[in-house]
Structures are given as structure tokens and as C-alpha cells.
Amino acid sequence: ILDLSRVLSGPFATMILSALGAEVIKIDRPGSGDLARGNGPFIDGESSYFMSINRGKKCLTIDLQTERGRQVFLKLVKKADVVVENFVPGTMKRLGLDYDVIKEHNPAIIYAAISGFGQTGPRAQAPALDIVIQAMGGMMSITGEPGGPPVKPGASLGDITAGLFTTAGILAALFERGKSGRGQMLDISMLDCQMAVLENAFARYFATGTVPQRIGNRHAVFTPFQTFETKDGYIAIAMVGGVRNQWPLFCSAIGHLEMMDDERYQTGELRTQHYAELEPVLNRELKTKTTGEWLKELSELDIPCGPINNIAQVASEPQTLARGMITEVSHKKLGKVKVVNSPIKLSRTPAQVERAAPALGQDSRALLAELLEMSQGEIDDLSKSGVI
């Protein structure tokens, strides 16, 4: 994979593919590289942001604004399976390296292009970052407390979801190529991806004509399905319709047997319709015990629940550790560095994080010699001229 992408959406996709066994060659600009290399916090001068999403990759610097740089890149294209970029549409065409050019050099190439709004449509040329896409895509309109301002979720869902869909698209294109022998272009719009992950909100809107609103930590259909304050913190409780005996058991746990047979509360939908009457009771009773006490009691009744962990608590959670979700990679400068492992657990070919994120251009000479069979003299000449 030749990875021309920067910052988050594209690098996130290629990070996943790297852990699954792909050889990812990050193509960086000489002297500066990916903008993410300048994002803090830093560990002894190294960007933790960059390291977190570029582990497992190699790095080759090429100045694609030079003719010699473009020729080197096109020679690499002939050896590659996939090209990934997340520039504003039209950038690669101006460089003379768009899909139409690249497929002439390698008809089997899978060319994945990620952008804010896709390659077509009236906003195709507009730049967009994560918060813009979350705003325009509807995510922020349904995130936050009732009557409060729109809120951005704590993760960069505009970029991350685009990266996930890019990964799926690349794998599908590679699978199809195994049958047809032909490559193709993958056009991923971050805005499209936000709509895709908001499928339930759109389904409710299309079914009722009512625009979904902010409802805090509640679920739009099921009740109780939210966070509650306890005596010493918070707890998440999730009950869905169709699970027999959950509601009576929950009523027993909170000491309100009279609600078991109350006509208003027999289904999740009915409880949601009568939330105004139910909420004060639930809030009051759940504050009478600690989070730990409720977790023990509700878990014994098989009622889905969990604590509100902070990041440090997640990192030390026994389930997290048992699944090997925190791992270490060896960094040339920093030694052992902790990173989040791949969540893809394959039985025969497990995903693995084998390398730390690369230093700028650290693999340039080795890759040019190996893939293009360049002599050290040729590589020296490219280096002196600033092409690599």
C-alpha cells in the first residue's frame, strides 16, 4: 500500500490494514512530512498523536511536486496493490497523479480517495475537517443534553468512520480483483459516512417525519437505556425490549414492585413514552447505592450494566488486559511505547502491531533499493537534488 494520506482518516485506515499484514509505505514530503508529526503531546520530541495511528508502517519521502519525484512514485505504483490519499479532490490531478494516470501504469491498482464531501457534487472541492463533517452530517445535532447546545462526541468520528469504511472498501475491491483481475477507484466521502452511521436517526425520521433531537445519554426508543448518577459516581444501564423478565427484575432491584405490572411501563417503547413520570423514580433510587453495589446486584440479575470508566481505568480494566488490547512496540528513539492493539481477533492470522511509527524518511533508501533496484549512486543523486 502506498499511503499518501495525512493526519487521521487515511492513516487510520492504513493502520488497520498494516496490522492485518499489509506492507504500508507512507509517502511523506521531504523535510516536513505528515502534518500530524507536529501534533502534541510529545514524548521526547516525538508526536504521540502521529505514533498512535502510524505504527506498523514504513516511510519513504518523495517530493511529488518535482518531475523526478513523480516518476519515482509511478514506478512504485507498478509494484503496488493499493494507493490511498485524502487530499482535497483535484489535488492529485494537478500533480498529474490522479486515478486515470495511475491506472495506466497499473490497471490492477486499487485507488482509495477520502475527502470531506467526495469526488462529486456541489461541495466536492470544499476542504473539511472532522468537526465540520460532524456538524454537517447530523451527529452534533443529536449529541448533547435536551435544550442544550450541539456537542461534538469525544472521538473524531468524522475521520474515524471514514477510515473504517475505507478499510472495508479496499478489502472488498481487493477481493473482487481476485476474480476480475481489474482494479478500481474507491471514492469515500466523510459526509456520506456520517449519514451511514446515523442510520437509526434517519430511519426514525423517515418513519415519523419527526426530526431527532438531543436527548443526552438516553436512547431514543428504549428505557432505561442511559447513564444514572449513583451514590459515588455513575453507572450505565441498558435494557431493550423483548428480553423476558428484565423489567420485573429491575423493579425488584430498585424496590418498586408496584411498577412491574404498571400498564405504562410494560415495554421499552411505553417506558420511553412515559419517561417524564419514570425518570424521577429511577434517578432517586439509583442514588441510594454506590456504583459498585449496583454493578454487583444488577449483574447477578443479568441486566446489562457497566461503570463510566475514564481512559486510565479502561487501560487497566481486567477485560481489556485479558484481550491484549494494550501492547508495546519498540521505537528507535523512545524504546518501548504503549499503543492500543488491533481489535480484530482472527484465529489463524491474528492482527499484529509489529513496528512503531516511522521516523521521517527512515526507510527511503532501503525501499528504493529493494523495490526499484536503484543503486546507492542513484539514491544519493535523488537525495542531493531534494527529490527524496
Secondary structure, DSSP 8 states (H G I E B T S, - for coil): -EE---SSHHHHHHHHHHHTT---EEEE-TTT--GGGG-S-EETTEEHHHHHHHTT-EEEE--TTSHHHHHHHHHHHTT-SEEEE---TTHHHHHT-SHHHHHHH-TT-EEEEEESS-SSSTTTT----HHHHHHHTTTGGGSS-TTS-----SS-HHHHHHHHHHHHHHHHHHHHHHHH---EEEEEEHHHHHHHHTHHHHHHHHHH-------TTS-SS-SSEEEEE-SSSEEEEE--TT-TTHHHHHHHHTT-GGGTT-GGGSSHHHHHHTHHHHHHHHHHHHTTS-HHHHHHHHHHTT--EEE---HHHHHH-HHHHHTT-EEEEEETTTEEEEEE------SSS-----S----TTTTHHHHHHHHS---HHHHHHHHHTT--
